[in-house]
């Protein structure tokens, strides 16, 4: 059985709990919670670079790639359709996410 580092396990639990809260917030249309979880996505992806588990790293990388594809397809962050964060998508954010994607790729390839 594969052992998972405490940090990785904590990260996974945080993501699961945040998703449960996100579904609740969507169901109840709780805008402040949706906005907070919107920020948590980016924070978790930045913190996720310190993960050791390859599966979790690949999941984070996949999310980064999907987010960037959706930005190109829709011209904006799809979460902005349910969130009221007006600064959730910009050229600066796109550049930071691209650099983060490269960092994940480098980490996975090393």
C-alpha positions, 0 to 999 in steps of 0.5 A: 500500500502506498504511503502518502505524506501528511501534507499531501493527505491534508491537501486532499482533505482540504480539496474534498471539503472545499468541493463539498462546500462549493456544491452547497454554496452553488445549491444555496446561491451563497455568493460570499462562500462561492467567492472565498472558494474561488480564491481557494482554488488559486491558493491550493494550486500554488500550494499544490506545487509542494505536493509529493504525490504524483497523482495529486500533482497530475490532478492539479496540473490537469485542473490548470490546463482545463482552466486555461482551455476554458479561459480561451474558449469562453474568454473569461473564468467560468466561475465568474458566472456564479461569483462576483469577483471581477478581477478573477481573470486578467493577463497577469493571472493568465501569465501566473497560471502559465508559469505555475503550469510549467513548474508543475511540468518540471516537477513531474518530469524531475 
